[in-house]
Amino acid sequence: MTDVQRQLMDKQALARKVWTAANQLRGTLDANDYKDFILGFMFYKFLSEKEEQFFAGRGLPREQWPERLIDGNTRVVEMAKSNIGYFISHDDLFSTWVDKGGDLATSDVLDGLNHFDRHVAESYEEVFGGIFESFQRSIPMLGTDAGARSRKLRQIIGVIIQLPSGSEPAYDVLGFVYEFLIGQFAAGAGKKSGEFYTPHQVALVMAEIVAEHLKGREDVDVYDPTSGSASLLLNIGESIARRSGDANRVRFYAQELKTDTYNLTRMNLVMRGVQPANIVTRNADSLDQDWPYIDKNGNYDLLRVDAVVSNPPYSAEWDRDRHKGDPRFKYGMAPAKTADYAFLLHELYHLKDDGILTIVLPHGVLFRGGEEETIRRNLVQNNHIETVIGFPPNIFYGTGIATLVMVLKKQRGTDTDVLFVDASKEFIKAGTKNELRARDVRKIVDTVTKRTTIDGYSRLVSREEIEANDFNLNIPRYVDSSEAPETYDIYSTMFGGVPNSEIDALDRYWEALPGLRDALFERVTDTHSRVKVDDVDAAVAGHSAVADFRERFAGKLHGFDADATATLLENPTKVNPAVAESELRFNLFERLSDTTLVDPYEVYQLFADSWEQTETDLEVLRGEGVDAVRAVDPNIVVKKKSGKDTEVQDGWVGRVIPFELAQSVLMPERLSELEEVERGLAAATARRDELFAEVDEEDYGEGKASITNAAGTAFAPAGLARRVTELTKGTERDEHDEELLDVLREALEEVNTAKKLTAEKKRLAQELDDETKTAIESLTDDMARDLLEVKWVCRVFESFGEVVDKELNALVSEVERLDAKYATTLGEVEETIQSTQRELAEMMSKLRGPESDMAGIAALVEMMGGEGRA
């Protein structure tokens, strides 16, 4: 297997590997400077290899490159510049630097970057001009002298060379790794430097909302006035491509103030496959240096776009006095120290009449007074604000504050309602940050595009209600997502039973499972009931309504597995993963559209989790062909050797088919034999550890007589055997010795059993791995297809039933909680207290002591209802 094939196997693993290796080489270099260096170097490798492919495709033999790819060959230089936008001489190609090995110096790289700037085509200057400025500036920081810098440079090349090249799937992987590294640098950049990156899940929410609005348009212009890493723009391109299959229909306009970040914008767009003709960028302050754009030839272009997306710096300062009378700010001038609304109005100005705008903002814009209230009022009264989405706190890099996305349109027709969405409670913890799950992203997008009201989550609010609230848009005014406080019923507290009102709160279960409520509860009064079964779990599991519900749920999903199989397996090497995911997602939600009790988004999350691996597999098959299913590769792990991390082989792994899957399907008997040995080994070691805990420390012994290891945490087999022999031969054993001998004999048996089973496990595992490797490599087409179906379809389809189990378990827990909540009445509690006091008083009355103490005890006994001693 080639390096490229291995890297294509799992782009996420590759990204993590490159990040780990690169981060280890960082040393004391500032993270922001190191970012410029690593990402710049990756981009230079990308451009070098793109030129190599260009000339190879033109039939120029590689052996002629040293003589033909030179600055003096005007014909070759101009050919490259007119087709790919730049020229890199043979001496400056990344592959040439690699071939130099230990002779490569930093001067070679600096010269190459300078030469690149001179060979950018004039028509591509906007895309490539000065793009390596940050990279060049970071090179001198690699070390204190030329030798140190050159050594570090060569080490980093050793990391970057692992990145794939040469095919469309390889570039998909390269783009993924690039975006991954950008995210990692943002995560560690600190409060001021991480703002160049919008987390993928937030970018995806914005992109999906925009793409749904733009669905069906032939050509699309998208603008980001604070482009950062270009992640927002790229996500829109991908979302549009999922709907149309053509990412080249999108033209990207990007503006960025910071030069380093501006270069990052351009590099990321190019590396993700955006055609240079579709990239229009400016290194300028969007508020102070606005489009309309006048190019170097004097051509005037009033920029109006189909969509604007942005994540501007929060509450930035701006020079508002310079822009009095500016038509962009006809609705008001944002305060000088909080430019949030200045960015919003700038973006709204550049929308076409049928355009859409999504912008990330801090929550303060919803309720702050003064000029911002005036702007808010004008935006609402002129019907521009369509949706306000509240996100969880701590999901952005560089800030832990809660943020929102506002959706606006230039023209909204007759719809004057504003949709408020409170998505702040739905997320998972990911390290120190919060993160939206796939289900959270999809729920937000569906709620916004369908304009759905969901209790405690979203609500359509009329303009009149907003006006009545003085144009305050704070989300909690309109959507209450807080959990209801726990209440206690006075009657139930005194007399027991469960209030019917609290049972009514579980109505969604009773409606979906008719008859179950009556099977679990019986009325004791008109207003109260009691749980009438001893085992709630068994009663729920055995009820006919539950069986009927399971059957109905299975019926709704019946056929999804067949649809998924047809979509993915008819011709897996030709499947477009993005399009396939979209089709299957739509299929799944259609089937669950009218389901009760089960949350369709929980089912979708199971699909989304499984899809991550399916997508990786499809990319491998698309790049290598169906024979990749039969490929088995060395399992490379990192181990310490001479104090250094070293890659070594530890067995084998299937490139697409995991060994575990092949074993469970193709050789279940052999797998069962190994698992039986593993269970025996686990039992022996568990019993051995139990016996060790029974031995007192004073019986451990010392030195050669010790029965434990040096740390005293486990038996030492040799010492244990010696002690058993000594005790067995002893003729004067007392009762303690006899008990100790029994324990140690059994422990020795378990130690020997564990040793034997460990060897047996190793033998069986090795044999099974060898057989599995052979089985995968010799798969027939039908067997390969069956295994892919199990991996991609059957397992996730079978997991859908877990969602029903989860809901039923939640019902059982809630019924048991209600039963326990009122199981003990206040009267019973009082009786228990009084009984305990009487018992205590009786015991205290029997005490004897000094007269003063006894007087105090007598008073205490009397307080507790006893009779004090005279």
N, C-alpha and C positions, 0 to 999 in steps of 0.2 A: 504493500500500500504506500502511495506517495504521501508526502507531508500534506499536500493540498487536500487529498481525499480524507485524511484523518481530521483535518481542521473543519471540513465541511460537515463532518458527522455531528458535531454539536457546537453551534456558534456561541452558545452561552458559556459552555466550558472553556472554549478558546478565549472568549473575552475576559473571563475571570483569570485565566492563566496569564494572558498578556498583561493585565492590570497588576497582578501580583508581582510578576517579574519586573515590570517597569517601575513599580513603586519601591521595590527593594534597591533599585539602582539610583533612586532619587537623591539619597544622601541628605545634605543640608540645603539643597536647592529649594527656593521658594516654590510652593505648589503652583502658583499662577504662571511663573516663568517655566516651570517644568511642563505644564500643560501646553504652552506654546511650542516647546521643543518637541515633545512626543507627537502631538497631533500634526505639527508641521512636517515632521520627518515622515509620518505615515502618508501624508498627502503627497509629499515629493515622490515616495515610492510608487504611489498610485499613478501619478502623472508619467513617471519614467516607464512603467510597464504598459501604460496606455499607448505611449509612443512606440514602444517595441512591437506591440500588437499591430499598430498601424503599418509600420514598415514591413513586418513579416507578412501582413495581408496583401501588401503591394508586391510581394515576390522578391524582396531584397534579402539575400542570404545573410544569416547572422555573421558568418565568417568575414563578410565584406563591411560590416558595420564600422570597425576601427578606421578604415580608409574613407568610407562614404559619409558617415554621420559626423561631419566636421563643420565648423563655422564657415570655412571657405567654400563649401559646396552649396552655392547659392540656390541651385535648383532644388536640392533636397531640403534645405532650410525653408524655402518658400512653400514647398509642398506640404510640409508639416504645419506651418503657421496657418495656411489657408484651410486646412482640413481639421486640425485639432486645436488650433489657436496658439501654439507655442512650439519651440524647438529646443531639444536638449541634446547636446553633442554626446558622442559615445563615451568620452572621458568623464562626463558628468552624470551618466546614467547611474541609478541606484545599484544595478547589477554590477557595474564596473567597480563601484566602491566596495561592494561585497567581495569581489574577486581580489581586491588589493589586500584583503586580510589585515595582517599586522602592520602593513605599510601605509594604511589609510591614516591621513592626518586631518585635523580640523580645517586646515587651509584648503584641502581638496573640496570639502563641503561648502565652505564659504565662497570659494571661487565658483562652484557650480551654481549656487543660489544667485550670485551676481550675474553670471552668464544668462540664467533663466530670465531675469528681468529685462535683459537686452533683447531677448528673442520672443517676446510676447507680441502677437499680431495686434495691430492697431485696433481692429474691430473687436478684439477680445480683451482689450485693456481693462474694461470695467469688471471683467470676471477675474483676470489673472494678475493685473498690474499691482505690484507691491505686496502680493499675497504672502510672501515669505519674510516680510519685514520683522514680525515678532519672532519667528524661528531664528533668523540671523542674529537678532539681539540677544537671544537666550544662550547661544553657543559659548560665548566667553565665560559664562557663569558655570560651566561644567567642571571647572577645575582651576587651580591656582597657577598652573603653567601649561605650556603647549602639550607636553607629554601626558599630563594628567587628563587634559581635555580630550586628547586623542584616544586614550584608553577607555574613558567613559563613553565616548562616541562609538567605539567599536563594540562595547558591551551592549549598548542600546540597539545597535544594528542587529545584534544577535537575537534580540527580542522581537524586533519589528519584522525580521525576515520570516518569522513563523506565520505571518498573515498571508492568506491565500491570494491568488491572482490568476488571471487567464481565462475566466469564463463568467457568464452572467450570474450563476449561483455564487461563484466565488466573490463577486463584487457585492452581492447581497449580504454575504457574511462580513465582508470588509466594512460595509456601511453600518451593519449592526454593531460590530466591535467598536467602530469610531464613535457611534452614539453612546454606547455603554461607557467608554472611557470619558466622554464629555460629562456624563452623569456622575461618574465617580470623582472626577476633578471638582465638579460643582459641590458634591457632598462634603468634600474636605476643604473647600475654599474659604469657609468662614462667612461671617455676616455680610461683608461688603463685596465679596468676589464671586458668590454663587448665583448672582441674579441673572447671569447670562443664560441660564438653563431653566426651562419650564418642564416639570416632571411629566413623564410620558403619559400617565393616566389623565392628567388635567388637559394636556395637549390633545389627547384623543377625544375627550368629551367635546372640546371646542371644535375640533375638526369634524367630528361626526354630525354635530348640529349644523355646521356650515355646509358640509357636503350634501346633507339631506335637503337643505334649502336650494342648493344649486343643481340638484339632480336633473338631468336631461339637457343641460346647456352644452352647446358644442365646444365653446372655448371659454376659459375662465381666467380672470385676472385676480390675483390675491396679493394683498399688501400687508406687511408688518413693519410699522414705523420704529419699533425697538426690537430688532430681529434676534439679538443674542446669538444663540447657537443655531438658529433657523429651525428648531424642533417644531414650532407651531406650523410653519409653512410646510415642512416635510410631511407632517401628519395629515394636513389637508390634502396634499397631493396623493397620499396613500389612500385616504378615505374616498376621494373622487375616483381613483383608479379601481377601487373595489366595486364601485357602482357602474363604471363604464368600461373597465378593462384597459384604459389608455391614460397613463400618467402624463403623456406629452401634450395633453390638452390644456395644461395649467401653466400660466406665466406668473413668475414670482417676482414681486417688487419688495426689496428689503432695504431698510434704512437703519443705520446703527451709528451712534455717536463715538463709542470707544473704538479706536483703530484695531487693537488686538482682537476684540470681539467681532468687529466688522470682517476681519480676515477669517475668523472662525465661521461666520455666516457663509461666506463664499466657499470655503473648503468643504463644509458639510453638504451644501447643496450640490456641488460638483461630484463629491464622492458617493452621494446617494443616487446618482444617475440622472440628475436633472440636466437637460441639454443646455449648453451655454447660451443659446439663443433665447431661452426661456428664463434667464436670470438677469434682472435689472437691479443694480445695487447702488447705494450712495453711502459714503462715510460722512455723515453730517447730523446735526441736531434737528430732529424732526419738527420741533416747535419753532426754532429760529430760522431754519433753512428749509422751507416747505417746498414741495412740488406745488405748482406746475414746474415741470422740469425743462430747463433749457440746456440742450446738450452743447458740445463744443462746436458744432456746426451752426448753432443758433436756432435749431429747430425747437419749436414750442409745443409742449405736450401737457395739457391740463389732465392730470391723473384722476380718472374715475374708475373704480374697480368694483368687481362683483362681491368681494368680501375683504374685510379687514380683520386680522387677528393680532392680539398683542398682549404682552405682559410687561407693561411699562414699570420703571422704578417707582416704588410707592412713595407718595407724598414728597416728590422731588421739588426742588426750588426751580423757578423759571422767571425770566425777565418779562413780566406781563406788560410793562409800560411800553415796550417796543411794538406791541401788537394791537394797540387801540385802533379800532376801525377795521381790523382784519376780519374778513367775512367768515372765517372759520369759527370765530367766537361770538357769533351774533346772539347766542343764548346767554352770554355772560362771560366774565373773565374770572378764571379760577384764581384763588389766592396765590400770592407770590411764593409762599412756602409749601403749598400743596398743589402740585400741577396735575393731580389725577384727572380732573375734569377737562383740563386743557388737552391732554392726550385723547380723551374720549371725543371731544368736540372736533379735534383735528381729524380723527378717523372717520367720524360721521360725515364730515364735509367731503371726504374723498370717496364716499359710496355712490354707486349708481342708484337710480331711483328704485330699482328692484334688488338692491344689494343688502347684505347682512353683515353685522359687526359683532364680534365677541371679544371682550376685554376683561383681563384680570384686574381686580381693584381691591383695596382694603375696605373693610366694612364701614369706615367713617364716612365714605361718600354717600351712604344711605340716609344719614341723619344729621350731619353737621350743618350748622346754620350759615348765615351771611350770604356771600356770593354763591356758595355751593347750593344753598337752598333755592336761590333764584334759578340757577341752571337746572336743578332737578325739576322745579315747577315747570319750566319751559319745555323740558324733554317730555314730561308726562302730558302736558296740555297739547303739545304738538304730536303726540302719539308715536314717539320713537322707541320708548322702552317696551320691549316685549316680554323679557324674562329676567328674573334675578335668582341666581343659584348660589346658595351658601355652602361652602366647602368645609371639611374638617380643619381644625388648626394643625399646624406643624406638618404640612405636606409639601411646602416649598423649601428649597435650599436657601439659606441666608436669613430666614425669618421663621419664627414659630407662631406668628399671628394667624388668626383665621382670615381667610380671603373669600372672595366671591367672583363669579363670572357674570357679567351683565350682557344680555343679548339685545341688540338694537337693530332697527331697520329704518331706512330712509322713508319708506311708505308702507303702512300696515293695512291700508284699506279701512273697512268698517269695524274691525276688531280693536276695541279700545281697552280691553282687559289686560292686566299685567299678571303673568304667572310667577308666583313665588315658590321656590323649591328650597327646602331645608334638608340638605344632604350631609349635614355636619356630624351626624351620629353613625354613619355607615362607612366603616373603614376597618383595616387591620393594622396592627403594629408591625413595622418592618425596621428592626434595629431601633434607632432613636427617633425615627420619623414615623408618621402615619401614612398610609398608602391606600388608595382606592383599589378595590378588587375589580375583576372583570364584571361581576354582577352589579357593582355600584356604578361603574361607567355606563353600562347598558341601561340601567334603571333611570339614571339621570337623562340620558339621551332620549329614551322612549317617552319619558314624562314630558320633556320639553317639546319634542317634535309632534307629539299627539295632544299636547296641552291638557294633560290629565290632572284631575284633582284626586289626591290620595290623602286620607285622613292622617294627620300628624306628619305629613311629608311634603305635600304640595297643595296649592290652592290658587284658583283664578280669582283675581280681585278687580272689582270695577274701578273705573277712574273716579267715580263719585266717592267711593269709600276712601280712596287715596287722598282725594281733596279734603275729605272730612278729617283726615289725619294730618292735615297741613303738609302734605307731600312728603311726609316721613316714610321712607321705604324700608325701615328696619324690619328684617324678616320675621322676628318673633311677634310683631304686631299683627301679622296676618296668618302665620302658621305656628301652631303650638306643638312642638315636637317633644316637650318634656314628658317624663313618665309620671303617671298618676301616683300621688302619694298613697302609702299604705294606710288604710282606715280600719277601724275596729268597731264592730256592731255591739251596741250595749246589751241587747237582749242575749245574743250568743255568748257574750263574755260572762253573763250571769247564769244563763241556763243551758248553754251548749247549743249544738246545731250550727248549720252554716246558713247565712242569709241567702235567700233566693237571688237577691240582687248581685251577689258576688258570683253565684253560679251562672246568672244571666250574662256576666261579663265574658263567659266562654262560649257565647252563642255561635261563633263561627265553627266550633267543633260540633255543637248539637245540630246545627243546620246540615252539616256535611255528613253526620253520622246519626241518622234518625233512630230514636229508641234508646240510644246509649245513655242519655241523661237519666231516664227512668230506671235503667238497669243499674246505675251507680248510686242514685239518691232516692230517698223516700221522704215525703213531706211529713213534718211533725206539727207544723202550724201553717196558716195561710201564707206566712212570710218566711218560714224557715224550713230547712230540710236537714237530713243527716246522711252521711255515707253509709250505705247498707251492705257493702261487701267487705270482706276481710282482706282480699288481695286485689287491689285496684288494677295492677298490671295484668293479671290473669283475666280479670273481667273484661278489660278493654280488648286484649288480644283475642279472646274467644267470642266476642260479640259479632253477630251476623252483619251488622252495618259496617264494621271494620273490614270484614272479608269482602263485602260488596264494594267498598270504597277502593280497596287494593285492586280489585278486578277492573273497576272503571278507570282507575289511573293507568293500569297496564294497557287497557284498551285504547286510551288516548295516545299512548306512545307506540302502540302496535304499528309496525311498518317503518318506524324511524330507522331501525337498524338496517332494514333492507335498502332504504333510501340512501343512508350513509355509505353502505357497501357499494351501491351503484355509483355514487358520486366519486368515491375515493379509489375504487379498485378496478373499474373498467379499463382505465389506462393511467395508472398511477404516475408514470413518468411525465405525463402531459397536464397534470392537475395544477391549476393556479391556486396556491393555498389561500390567498386572501378571498378570492371569489368563492371557493368551496366553503370556507368558514362562514361567509355571509349567507350562502344558500342554506346550509345546515342549521345555522342559528335561526333564520326565518322559519324554516320547517319546524323546528322545535317549539318556538313561541306560538306558532299557529296551532299546533296540537294542544298546547296548554292554555290557550287564550281564555277559555271559560271554565277552567278547573277551579275547584274550591279547596280550601284548606292548605294545599301545597303552594308555596311561593315559586312561581316559574323561574325567578331569578336564582333561586338556590339550585334548581335543576341545571340551569344554564352554567352556573359556576363549575359544576362537575364536568360539564362538557368543555368549558374553557380551560380548566386545569389539564384535562387530557389532551386538548388540542395543541398545547405547547410542544409536546413531544411529537405528535402527528405532523405538525408543520415542519419540524426539523427533519423528520424522516422523508417527507415529500420533497424537501429541498435537496436532500442527498440523492434521491432517486432521479430528480430532474437534472441534477448535474452529472451523475455517473451512470444512469441507466438501471434497469431492473436487476442486473447482476449484483448490485450493491447489497441486495437482500441476502446473498450467499457469502458475503464478505465477513471474515473474522480477523480482527486486528490485535496486535499486542496491547495488553492493558498496562499503560504507562503510569507509574506512581512515583512520587517524590520521596526519597529516603535520604537520611543523613549519612554521608560518607566523608570521613576525615573532616568533620565539622561543617561540610557544605551540603546544600540541597542538591541531590543528584537524581536524575530520572532513570528508573530501572523498570524492567518488565516484571509484572506480577500476574502471570496467567494470560488469558485471552478474553476479549469481549466481542460480541457481535456488533457489526457496524449499524445494522438496523434491527435485527432480531436479538433481543436480550437472551442470554443463556438461560435465565430463569424461565422465560416464556417457552423456549424450545424444549426444556426439560419437562415442564408441566404438561405440555401437549404431546410431545413425541416419545417421551420415556418416563411416564409417571411411575412405573414400578421401581425403576432404578432410583428415582428421586425419593420415593417413599422409603426405600431401604436406607438412604442416607439420613432422611429426617428421623427415622426410628432410632438410629445411632445417636443423632444429635439430642433427641429427647432423653435417651438413656444417660448421655454425658451430662446433660443439664441436671438430671435428677441426682446423679452421683456427686457432682460438685456442690449442689445445694445441701445434700445431706452431710457431706464432709464439712461444709461451713457451719452447719447447725451443731455438729459434734464438737468442732473447735470452740464454739461459744460456750459449750458445757464444761470445758476444762478451766479450772481455776488458774490464775496466773502463777500461784506458788508451785503449781505442778509442771510449769513449762520446763524447768531445769535451766542450767547454764552451760555455756561452752559446748563441748562435744556431747554433753548429756542433754542439750536442749532439744525439744521436739518441735520448735518453731523456726521460722526464718529469722534473719537478722533483725527485721523490723518488728517481729513479734505479732504479725498479723495473720499468719497462716501456718499450717503444718509444714515441717520440713520432712519429706518422705524418709530419708535415711535415718534421721534422728528419731522419727516416730517408730520405725521398724526396730531400732535398737532398744527403745524403751519398752516396747511390747515384749521383746525377747527377754529383757531383764526381769520384767514383772512376771512373766510366765515361769521363768526358772526359779524365781524367789519362793522360798518355802515358808516364810513367815509374813504372809500378806494379811493386813487388817481389813476391816470392812471398806475403808476408804480406798485402799489399794485395789480391792476387788472391783469396786464400782469404776475406778479409773481405768482398770484393765479392760473392762467390758466396753467402755467408751472408745479407748484407743484401738482395740481390736477392730471394732466396727469402722472406725475412721481409717485404719490401714486398708481394710477391704475396699472402702470407697475410693481411697487414693489410688489403689492398684486398678480398680475398675475404671476410674477416670483416665488413668494413663493408657490402659488398653483401648478404651473407646476413643481417646484422642488420636491414637495411631490408626485405628480403624476408620475414623472420620476422615483423616487426611488421605488415606488410601482410596476410600470410596469417592471422595470429592475429586481427587486427581483423575480417577478413572472416568467419572461422570463428565468432567470438563473435557477430557480427550474425546469421549464419545459425542458430546454436544458439539464440539468443534467440527468433527467429521460430519455429523448430521446436518449442521447448518450449511456447510460447504457443498453438500451433495443434495440439497433440497430440489425437488422437482418444482415446476412452475405452479402446479396445483397446491402442493404443500406450502410453498412460499406465500401464495395468496391466502391460504387458510390461516397461517400464522399472522399475517398482516391484518386480517379481518378480526382475529381475536384481540390483537394489540390496539387497533384503531377504533374498533366498533363494539365488539362484544363486551369488553370489560367496562367501558364507560356506560353502555346501555344497561348492564346489570346493576351498576352503581346507582342508577336513578331511583331505585326502590328505597335507598337509604334515606331519601328526603321524607318519604312517608313514615318510615320508622322514627325519624327525628321528631316529626310533628306529634306522633302518637306518644312518644316518650315525654314530650313536653306536656301533653295533656295529663298523662299519669302523674307527673311531678306536681302539676298545679292542683289536681284533685287531692293528692296526698298532703300538699301544703295547706289547703283549706281545711282538711280534716284535722291536721295537727294544730292549726292555728286556734281552733275553738275546742279542742279535745278536752282541755282542762278548764273548768269554769272558775270564775273568781271566788265563788263560794268554796270550791274544793281547794283552791290555793290557800284561802283563809283558814280552812279547817286543818290543812297540813301545817300551816304556820303555828296555829294554836296547839296542835298536838305536839309539835316539836318543842314549843315553849314549855308545855306541861312536863314533858319528859326531862327537859333541861332543868326546870325548876325543882323537880323531884330529886334529881342527882345533886344539884347544888345545895339542897336542904340538908343533905347528909354530910356536908363538908364540916370540918372542925378547924378553928383557928383563933387568933387574937380577937378580943371583944369588938374592937373597932372594925376589923375586917368582916366579922360575922354580921355586924349591924348593916354594913353595906350590902352584903350578900342577901340578907333578909329583905332589904328594900327592893333589890333587883328581882328576887323571887316573887315578891308581891306584885311588881309591875307585870310579870309574865303570867300572872293568874294563879300562882301557887300560894301556899300559906307560909309566911315567914316564920322562922323559929323565934319563939319568945325569949 
